[in-house]
């Protein structure tokens, strides 16, 4: 393998530690077709023994992959620190970086982060009023961890998910930053009519949601729609089945952006254009007509942006005060002890 090819391959696999951090504690729990590239540093999870059974290397030896198999039913060729080479299956080793983090990150398993969810809602077809096929609701939420965990050595994740429930939860600060920049999903969370859980603090956030509505929405929505339509155009094969559903959501997003510029709020539930959007969702509208409608709405969006009275930026200070208040409440929540937080 040429050096340039090796570098490209290693970049391709650069997201592997993220997958590991999200709960996969061994390579064996990763999909069987996921192959680690040569050059990956590993730690052994088994002893390396000689033919007579004598231990050559204890569990925890450090090595580097020098040759990868075609699939994970075959072993990897691994070179250890003294240049000794052996073969190991993917279940017999773990990533070096993960091995170092394992003890600290394992402490998070003692906490059920769902206990700290302050807001849970539904976006997607159910909230849009486009769920004629009873699509699963896309749930989104905000969680606020206690200070004793947030300030600890172990820290907290910026987000976590439950794929079985189509649910994604943001830590409060990350959610606020997303909403301030005009992130579509974050703003829809603030305006969705389908709310499943809301504490008093979350209700306060909803009551001040207008502070997040600014002209940044125009740039963010436009950028997102352009990039996603490009992906749709390039889609083929099995990915093409998502074409109409994705296009429907993007058209709806542009329509909501126009309303935001004109009226200062984010409409989530579709009303006037519901029949047209459902026709796209069913694949009944020729693709060229879909693109024409998108361009027409974009021109309307451009005009609305030029004429809007919205502020150029959201109210960062008010959002920051809300975050500080929330952090303060969690620092002195009922049940905190002097051992958790020292004065």
FILODREN-116177 format. One record per residue (C-alpha): y, z, x; residue number from 1. Coordinates in nm, 2 decimals. Layout:
<atom north="Y" up="Z" east="X" num="NUM"/>
...
***
This chain:
<atom north="0.00" up="0.00" east="0.00" num="1"/>
<atom north="0.34" up="-0.10" east="0.14" num="2"/>
<atom north="0.60" up="0.18" east="0.19" num="3"/>
<atom north="0.83" up="0.04" east="-0.08" num="4"/>
<atom north="0.55" up="0.03" east="-0.33" num="5"/>
<atom north="0.45" up="0.38" east="-0.25" num="6"/>
<atom north="0.80" up="0.50" east="-0.30" num="7"/>
<atom north="0.83" up="0.33" east="-0.64" num="8"/>
<atom north="0.49" up="0.48" east="-0.74" num="9"/>
<atom north="0.60" up="0.83" east="-0.65" num="10"/>
<atom north="0.92" up="0.79" east="-0.84" num="11"/>
<atom north="0.71" up="0.68" east="-1.14" num="12"/>
<atom north="0.53" up="1.01" east="-1.13" num="13"/>
<atom north="0.84" up="1.22" east="-1.06" num="14"/>
<atom north="0.83" up="1.36" east="-1.41" num="15"/>
<atom north="0.49" up="1.52" east="-1.37" num="16"/>
<atom north="0.63" up="1.86" east="-1.27" num="17"/>
<atom north="0.81" up="1.87" east="-1.60" num="18"/>
<atom north="0.49" up="1.81" east="-1.79" num="19"/>
<atom north="0.33" up="2.09" east="-1.60" num="20"/>
<atom north="0.62" up="2.33" east="-1.66" num="21"/>
<atom north="0.58" up="2.27" east="-2.04" num="22"/>
<atom north="0.25" up="2.45" east="-2.04" num="23"/>
<atom north="-0.01" up="2.25" east="-1.85" num="24"/>
<atom north="-0.13" up="2.49" east="-1.59" num="25"/>
<atom north="-0.39" up="2.26" east="-1.43" num="26"/>
<atom north="-0.43" up="1.89" east="-1.36" num="27"/>
<atom north="-0.75" up="1.89" east="-1.56" num="28"/>
<atom north="-0.55" up="1.95" east="-1.88" num="29"/>
<atom north="-0.35" up="1.63" east="-1.83" num="30"/>
<atom north="-0.47" up="1.31" east="-2.00" num="31"/>
<atom north="-0.77" up="1.16" east="-1.82" num="32"/>
<atom north="-0.58" up="0.84" east="-1.74" num="33"/>
<atom north="-0.30" up="1.02" east="-1.56" num="34"/>
<atom north="-0.34" up="0.95" east="-1.19" num="35"/>
<atom north="-0.16" up="1.14" east="-0.91" num="36"/>
<atom north="-0.02" up="0.91" east="-0.64" num="37"/>
<atom north="-0.09" up="0.94" east="-0.26" num="38"/>
<atom north="0.15" up="1.18" east="-0.10" num="39"/>
<atom north="0.14" up="1.44" east="-0.37" num="40"/>
<atom north="0.12" up="1.80" east="-0.23" num="41"/>
<atom north="-0.16" up="2.01" east="-0.39" num="42"/>
<atom north="-0.31" up="2.36" east="-0.37" num="43"/>
<atom north="-0.69" up="2.40" east="-0.41" num="44"/>
<atom north="-0.83" up="2.60" east="-0.70" num="45"/>
<atom north="-1.18" up="2.62" east="-0.55" num="46"/>
<atom north="-1.33" up="2.71" east="-0.21" num="47"/>
<atom north="-1.41" up="2.43" east="0.03" num="48"/>
<atom north="-1.76" up="2.48" east="0.16" num="49"/>
<atom north="-1.98" up="2.33" east="0.43" num="50"/>
<atom north="-2.32" up="2.17" east="0.35" num="51"/>
<atom north="-2.48" up="2.50" east="0.43" num="52"/>
<atom north="-2.26" up="2.69" east="0.18" num="53"/>
<atom north="-2.03" up="2.85" east="0.44" num="54"/>
<atom north="-1.67" up="2.87" east="0.34" num="55"/>
<atom north="-1.45" up="2.64" east="0.53" num="56"/>
<atom north="-1.13" up="2.69" east="0.33" num="57"/>
<atom north="-1.05" up="2.96" east="0.07" num="58"/>
<atom north="-0.91" up="2.89" east="-0.27" num="59"/>
<atom north="-0.54" up="2.83" east="-0.23" num="60"/>
<atom north="-0.55" up="2.60" east="0.07" num="61"/>
<atom north="-0.27" up="2.34" east="0.09" num="62"/>
<atom north="-0.33" up="1.97" east="0.12" num="63"/>
<atom north="-0.20" up="1.63" east="0.04" num="64"/>
<atom north="-0.35" up="1.34" east="-0.16" num="65"/>
<atom north="-0.43" up="1.05" east="0.07" num="66"/>
<atom north="-0.62" up="0.83" east="-0.17" num="67"/>
<atom north="-0.62" up="0.83" east="-0.55" num="68"/>
<atom north="-0.91" up="0.72" east="-0.77" num="69"/>
<atom north="-0.90" up="0.46" east="-1.04" num="70"/>
<atom north="-0.95" up="0.73" east="-1.30" num="71"/>
<atom north="-1.00" up="1.10" east="-1.32" num="72"/>
<atom north="-1.37" up="1.09" east="-1.35" num="73"/>
<atom north="-1.37" up="1.01" east="-0.98" num="74"/>
<atom north="-1.25" up="1.25" east="-0.70" num="75"/>
<atom north="-0.93" up="1.23" east="-0.49" num="76"/>
<atom north="-0.94" up="1.21" east="-0.12" num="77"/>
<atom north="-0.74" up="1.51" east="0.01" num="78"/>
<atom north="-0.62" up="1.59" east="0.37" num="79"/>
<atom north="-0.58" up="1.97" east="0.44" num="80"/>
<atom north="-0.35" up="2.13" east="0.69" num="81"/>
<atom north="-0.57" up="2.08" east="1.00" num="82"/>
<atom north="-0.63" up="1.71" east="0.92" num="83"/>
<atom north="-0.97" up="1.79" east="0.77" num="84"/>
<atom north="-1.04" up="1.56" east="0.47" num="85"/>
<atom north="-1.24" up="1.63" east="0.17" num="86"/>
<atom north="-1.28" up="1.52" east="-0.19" num="87"/>
<atom north="-1.16" up="1.71" east="-0.49" num="88"/>
<atom north="-1.16" up="1.64" east="-0.86" num="89"/>
<atom north="-0.84" up="1.68" east="-1.06" num="90"/>
<atom north="-0.97" up="2.01" east="-1.21" num="91"/>
<atom north="-1.01" up="2.16" east="-0.86" num="92"/>
<atom north="-0.65" up="2.14" east="-0.76" num="93"/>
<atom north="-0.30" up="2.20" east="-0.89" num="94"/>
<atom north="0.05" up="2.08" east="-0.79" num="95"/>
<atom north="0.20" up="2.28" east="-0.50" num="96"/>
<atom north="0.53" up="2.32" east="-0.69" num="97"/>
<atom north="0.35" up="2.45" east="-0.99" num="98"/>
<atom north="0.13" up="2.69" east="-0.80" num="99"/>
<atom north="0.45" up="2.86" east="-0.67" num="100"/>
<atom north="0.61" up="2.89" east="-1.01" num="101"/>
<atom north="0.30" up="2.98" east="-1.20" num="102"/>
<atom north="0.33" up="3.36" east="-1.19" num="103"/>
<atom north="0.70" up="3.36" east="-1.30" num="104"/>
<atom north="0.67" up="3.10" east="-1.57" num="105"/>
<atom north="0.35" up="3.27" east="-1.70" num="106"/>
<atom north="0.57" up="3.57" east="-1.80" num="107"/>
<atom north="0.73" up="3.35" east="-2.07" num="108"/>
<atom north="0.40" up="3.34" east="-2.25" num="109"/>
<atom north="0.45" up="3.71" east="-2.33" num="110"/>
<atom north="0.73" up="3.61" east="-2.56" num="111"/>
<atom north="0.72" up="3.41" east="-2.89" num="112"/>
<atom north="1.04" up="3.21" east="-2.87" num="113"/>
<atom north="1.00" up="3.13" east="-3.24" num="114"/>
<atom north="1.10" up="3.49" east="-3.30" num="115"/>
<atom north="1.45" up="3.41" east="-3.18" num="116"/>
<atom north="1.51" up="3.10" east="-3.39" num="117"/>
<atom north="1.84" up="3.15" east="-3.58" num="118"/>
<atom north="1.85" up="2.81" east="-3.75" num="119"/>
<atom north="1.59" up="2.55" east="-3.86" num="120"/>
<atom north="1.66" up="2.24" east="-4.06" num="121"/>
<atom north="1.52" up="1.89" east="-4.13" num="122"/>
<atom north="1.67" up="1.56" east="-4.03" num="123"/>
<atom north="1.51" up="1.22" east="-4.05" num="124"/>
<atom north="1.38" up="1.04" east="-4.36" num="125"/>
<atom north="1.36" up="1.36" east="-4.57" num="126"/>
<atom north="1.72" up="1.45" east="-4.51" num="127"/>
<atom north="1.84" up="1.10" east="-4.53" num="128"/>
<atom north="1.68" up="1.04" east="-4.87" num="129"/>
<atom north="1.46" up="0.77" east="-4.72" num="130"/>
<atom north="1.13" up="0.94" east="-4.74" num="131"/>
<atom north="0.96" up="0.73" east="-5.01" num="132"/>
<atom north="0.64" up="0.73" east="-4.81" num="133"/>
<atom north="0.65" up="1.11" east="-4.77" num="134"/>
<atom north="0.72" up="1.09" east="-4.40" num="135"/>
<atom north="0.69" up="1.41" east="-4.20" num="136"/>
<atom north="1.02" up="1.59" east="-4.17" num="137"/>
<atom north="1.18" up="1.59" east="-3.83" num="138"/>
<atom north="1.26" up="1.96" east="-3.78" num="139"/>
<atom north="1.53" up="2.08" east="-3.55" num="140"/>
<atom north="1.64" up="2.43" east="-3.46" num="141"/>
<atom north="1.85" up="2.66" east="-3.25" num="142"/>
<atom north="1.72" up="2.97" east="-3.08" num="143"/>
<atom north="1.91" up="3.26" east="-2.93" num="144"/>
<atom north="1.71" up="3.46" east="-2.68" num="145"/>
<atom north="1.77" up="3.83" east="-2.62" num="146"/>
<atom north="1.97" up="3.92" east="-2.31" num="147"/>
<atom north="1.68" up="4.11" east="-2.16" num="148"/>
<atom north="1.49" up="3.78" east="-2.14" num="149"/>
<atom north="1.78" up="3.54" east="-2.08" num="150"/>
<atom north="1.92" up="3.74" east="-1.79" num="151"/>
<atom north="1.58" up="3.82" east="-1.64" num="152"/>
<atom north="1.42" up="3.67" east="-1.34" num="153"/>
<atom north="1.20" up="3.45" east="-1.57" num="154"/>
<atom north="1.49" up="3.29" east="-1.76" num="155"/>
<atom north="1.45" up="3.08" east="-2.08" num="156"/>
<atom north="1.38" up="2.71" east="-2.14" num="157"/>
<atom north="1.67" up="2.50" east="-2.26" num="158"/>
<atom north="1.45" up="2.38" east="-2.54" num="159"/>
<atom north="1.09" up="2.39" east="-2.67" num="160"/>
<atom north="0.89" up="2.20" east="-2.92" num="161"/>
<atom north="0.60" up="2.20" east="-3.16" num="162"/>
<atom north="0.46" up="1.85" east="-3.18" num="163"/>
<atom north="0.23" up="1.93" east="-3.47" num="164"/>
<atom north="0.53" up="2.02" east="-3.69" num="165"/>
<atom north="0.76" up="1.75" east="-3.54" num="166"/>
<atom north="0.99" up="2.04" east="-3.44" num="167"/>
<atom north="1.23" up="2.07" east="-3.15" num="168"/>
<atom north="1.44" up="2.38" east="-3.08" num="169"/>
<atom north="1.74" up="2.40" east="-2.85" num="170"/>
<atom north="1.88" up="2.71" east="-2.68" num="171"/>
<atom north="2.22" up="2.78" east="-2.84" num="172"/>
<atom north="2.43" up="2.68" east="-2.54" num="173"/>
<atom north="2.25" up="2.34" east="-2.50" num="174"/>
<atom north="2.29" up="2.28" east="-2.87" num="175"/>
<atom north="2.66" up="2.35" east="-2.86" num="176"/>
<atom north="2.71" up="2.12" east="-2.56" num="177"/>
<atom north="2.52" up="1.84" east="-2.74" num="178"/>
<atom north="2.72" up="1.88" east="-3.05" num="179"/>
<atom north="3.05" up="1.88" east="-2.86" num="180"/>
<atom north="2.97" up="1.55" east="-2.69" num="181"/>
<atom north="2.88" up="1.39" east="-3.03" num="182"/>
<atom north="2.50" up="1.39" east="-3.00" num="183"/>
<atom north="2.38" up="1.24" east="-3.33" num="184"/>
<atom north="2.08" up="1.47" east="-3.38" num="185"/>
<atom north="2.29" up="1.78" east="-3.31" num="186"/>
<atom north="2.57" up="1.68" east="-3.55" num="187"/>
<atom north="2.31" up="1.59" east="-3.82" num="188"/>
<atom north="2.17" up="1.94" east="-3.78" num="189"/>
<atom north="2.51" up="2.08" east="-3.87" num="190"/>
<atom north="2.55" up="1.86" east="-4.18" num="191"/>
<atom north="2.20" up="1.82" east="-4.31" num="192"/>
<atom north="2.14" up="1.93" east="-4.67" num="193"/>
<atom north="1.79" up="2.05" east="-4.58" num="194"/>
<atom north="1.81" up="2.39" east="-4.43" num="195"/>
<atom north="1.50" up="2.60" east="-4.39" num="196"/>
<atom north="1.62" up="2.90" east="-4.19" num="197"/>
<atom north="1.97" up="3.03" east="-4.12" num="198"/>
<atom north="2.08" up="3.37" east="-4.00" num="199"/>
<atom north="2.43" up="3.50" east="-4.05" num="200"/>
<atom north="2.52" up="3.38" east="-3.71" num="201"/>
<atom north="2.39" up="3.03" east="-3.79" num="202"/>
<atom north="2.58" up="3.03" east="-4.12" num="203"/>
<atom north="2.90" up="3.11" east="-3.92" num="204"/>
<atom north="2.83" up="2.81" east="-3.70" num="205"/>
<atom north="2.78" up="2.58" east="-4.00" num="206"/>
<atom north="3.11" up="2.71" east="-4.15" num="207"/>
<atom north="3.30" up="2.59" east="-3.83" num="208"/>
<atom north="3.11" up="2.26" east="-3.79" num="209"/>
<atom north="3.43" up="2.05" east="-3.82" num="210"/>
<atom north="3.53" up="2.16" east="-3.47" num="211"/>
<atom north="3.26" up="1.93" east="-3.33" num="212"/>
<atom north="3.39" up="1.62" east="-3.51" num="213"/>
<atom north="3.61" up="1.41" east="-3.27" num="214"/>
<atom north="3.65" up="1.06" east="-3.15" num="215"/>
<atom north="3.38" up="1.12" east="-2.89" num="216"/>
<atom north="3.15" up="1.04" east="-3.18" num="217"/>
<atom north="3.26" up="0.68" east="-3.16" num="218"/>
<atom north="3.16" up="0.64" east="-2.80" num="219"/>
<atom north="2.84" up="0.84" east="-2.83" num="220"/>
<atom north="2.71" up="0.67" east="-3.15" num="221"/>
<atom north="2.81" up="0.32" east="-3.02" num="222"/>
<atom north="2.64" up="0.38" east="-2.68" num="223"/>
<atom north="2.32" up="0.51" east="-2.85" num="224"/>
<atom north="2.30" up="0.23" east="-3.10" num="225"/>
<atom north="2.35" up="-0.04" east="-2.83" num="226"/>
<atom north="2.08" up="0.11" east="-2.60" num="227"/>
<atom north="1.83" up="0.16" east="-2.88" num="228"/>
<atom north="1.87" up="-0.19" east="-3.03" num="229"/>
<atom north="1.81" up="-0.33" east="-2.68" num="230"/>
<atom north="1.48" up="-0.14" east="-2.67" num="231"/>
<atom north="1.38" up="-0.27" east="-3.01" num="232"/>
<atom north="1.45" up="-0.62" east="-2.90" num="233"/>
<atom north="1.22" up="-0.58" east="-2.60" num="234"/>
<atom north="0.95" up="-0.41" east="-2.80" num="235"/>
<atom north="0.62" up="-0.60" east="-2.84" num="236"/>
<atom north="0.26" up="-0.53" east="-2.93" num="237"/>
<atom north="0.19" up="-0.19" east="-3.08" num="238"/>
<atom north="0.55" up="-0.08" east="-3.03" num="239"/>
<atom north="0.67" up="-0.35" east="-3.27" num="240"/>
<atom north="0.54" up="-0.14" east="-3.56" num="241"/>
<atom north="0.83" up="0.10" east="-3.50" num="242"/>
<atom north="1.09" up="-0.18" east="-3.51" num="243"/>
<atom north="1.19" up="-0.15" east="-3.88" num="244"/>
<atom north="1.19" up="0.23" east="-3.90" num="245"/>
<atom north="1.41" up="0.25" east="-3.58" num="246"/>
<atom north="1.65" up="-0.02" east="-3.70" num="247"/>
<atom north="1.69" up="0.16" east="-4.03" num="248"/>
<atom north="1.79" up="0.48" east="-3.86" num="249"/>
<atom north="2.03" up="0.31" east="-3.63" num="250"/>
<atom north="2.21" up="0.12" east="-3.92" num="251"/>
<atom north="2.23" up="0.45" east="-4.11" num="252"/>
<atom north="2.38" up="0.62" east="-3.80" num="253"/>
<atom north="2.65" up="0.35" east="-3.77" num="254"/>
<atom north="2.73" up="0.40" east="-4.14" num="255"/>
<atom north="2.77" up="0.77" east="-4.08" num="256"/>
<atom north="2.99" up="0.71" east="-3.78" num="257"/>
<atom north="3.23" up="0.50" east="-4.00" num="258"/>
<atom north="3.25" up="0.79" east="-4.25" num="259"/>
<atom north="3.31" up="1.03" east="-3.97" num="260"/>
<atom north="3.61" up="0.83" east="-3.84" num="261"/>
<atom north="3.76" up="0.79" east="-4.19" num="262"/>
<atom north="3.68" up="1.12" east="-4.36" num="263"/>
<atom north="3.61" up="1.37" east="-4.08" num="264"/>
<atom north="3.25" up="1.47" east="-4.16" num="265"/>
<atom north="2.90" up="1.35" east="-4.09" num="266"/>
<atom north="2.72" up="1.22" east="-4.39" num="267"/>
<atom north="2.34" up="1.27" east="-4.36" num="268"/>
<atom north="2.20" up="1.18" east="-4.70" num="269"/>
<atom north="2.23" up="0.81" east="-4.78" num="270"/>
<atom north="2.38" up="0.72" east="-5.11" num="271"/>
<atom north="2.54" up="0.37" east="-5.16" num="272"/>
<atom north="2.33" up="0.18" east="-4.91" num="273"/>
<atom north="2.00" up="0.34" east="-4.99" num="274"/>
<atom north="1.83" up="0.03" east="-5.14" num="275"/>
<atom north="1.94" up="-0.19" east="-4.85" num="276"/>
<atom north="1.81" up="0.05" east="-4.59" num="277"/>
<atom north="1.48" up="0.09" east="-4.77" num="278"/>
<atom north="1.45" up="-0.29" east="-4.77" num="279"/>
<atom north="1.49" up="-0.29" east="-4.39" num="280"/>
<atom north="1.24" up="0.00" east="-4.36" num="281"/>
<atom north="0.98" up="-0.20" east="-4.55" num="282"/>
<atom north="1.04" up="-0.50" east="-4.32" num="283"/>
<atom north="1.17" up="-0.71" east="-4.61" num="284"/>
<atom north="1.49" up="-0.82" east="-4.44" num="285"/>
<atom north="1.48" up="-1.09" east="-4.18" num="286"/>
<atom north="1.56" up="-0.96" east="-3.83" num="287"/>
<atom north="1.86" up="-1.18" east="-3.79" num="288"/>
<atom north="2.02" up="-1.04" east="-4.11" num="289"/>
<atom north="1.96" up="-0.69" east="-3.98" num="290"/>
<atom north="2.14" up="-0.78" east="-3.66" num="291"/>
<atom north="2.43" up="-0.94" east="-3.86" num="292"/>
<atom north="2.47" up="-0.63" east="-4.07" num="293"/>
<atom north="2.47" up="-0.41" east="-3.76" num="294"/>
<atom north="2.74" up="-0.62" east="-3.60" num="295"/>
<atom north="2.94" up="-0.61" east="-3.93" num="296"/>
<atom north="2.92" up="-0.23" east="-3.95" num="297"/>
<atom north="3.01" up="-0.20" east="-3.58" num="298"/>
<atom north="3.33" up="-0.40" east="-3.64" num="299"/>
<atom north="3.41" up="-0.16" east="-3.93" num="300"/>
<atom north="3.34" up="0.13" east="-3.69" num="301"/>
<atom north="3.57" up="-0.02" east="-3.43" num="302"/>
<atom north="3.85" up="-0.05" east="-3.69" num="303"/>
<atom north="3.80" up="0.30" east="-3.82" num="304"/>
<atom north="3.81" up="0.44" east="-3.47" num="305"/>
<atom north="4.14" up="0.26" east="-3.40" num="306"/>
<atom north="4.29" up="0.41" east="-3.72" num="307"/>
<atom north="4.13" up="0.76" east="-3.72" num="308"/>
<atom north="4.32" up="1.08" east="-3.73" num="309"/>
<atom north="4.04" up="1.28" east="-3.56" num="310"/>
<atom north="4.13" up="1.46" east="-3.24" num="311"/>
<atom north="4.03" up="1.30" east="-2.91" num="312"/>
<atom north="3.82" up="1.60" east="-2.81" num="313"/>
<atom north="3.63" up="1.87" east="-3.01" num="314"/>
<atom north="3.75" up="2.23" east="-3.00" num="315"/>
<atom north="3.59" up="2.35" east="-2.68" num="316"/>
<atom north="3.76" up="2.69" east="-2.69" num="317"/>
<atom north="3.64" up="2.78" east="-3.04" num="318"/>
<atom north="3.29" up="2.67" east="-2.95" num="319"/>
<atom north="3.30" up="2.88" east="-2.64" num="320"/>
<atom north="3.42" up="3.19" east="-2.83" num="321"/>
<atom north="3.14" up="3.15" east="-3.07" num="322"/>
<atom north="2.89" up="3.13" east="-2.78" num="323"/>
<atom north="3.03" up="3.44" east="-2.61" num="324"/>
<atom north="3.02" up="3.63" east="-2.94" num="325"/>
<atom north="2.65" up="3.53" east="-2.99" num="326"/>
<atom north="2.57" up="3.63" east="-2.63" num="327"/>
<atom north="2.74" up="3.96" east="-2.68" num="328"/>
<atom north="2.55" up="4.04" east="-3.00" num="329"/>
<atom north="2.22" up="3.97" east="-2.82" num="330"/>
<atom north="2.32" up="4.19" east="-2.53" num="331"/>
<atom north="2.37" up="4.48" east="-2.76" num="332"/>
<atom north="2.11" up="4.40" east="-3.02" num="333"/>
<atom north="1.93" up="4.68" east="-3.20" num="334"/>
<atom north="1.63" up="4.77" east="-2.99" num="335"/>
<atom north="1.78" up="4.71" east="-2.65" num="336"/>
<atom north="1.75" up="5.01" east="-2.42" num="337"/>
<atom north="1.94" up="5.12" east="-2.12" num="338"/>
<atom north="1.64" up="5.00" east="-1.91" num="339"/>
<atom north="1.70" up="4.65" east="-2.05" num="340"/>
<atom north="2.08" up="4.64" east="-1.99" num="341"/>
<atom north="2.26" up="4.88" east="-1.77" num="342"/>
<atom north="2.62" up="4.96" east="-1.85" num="343"/>
***
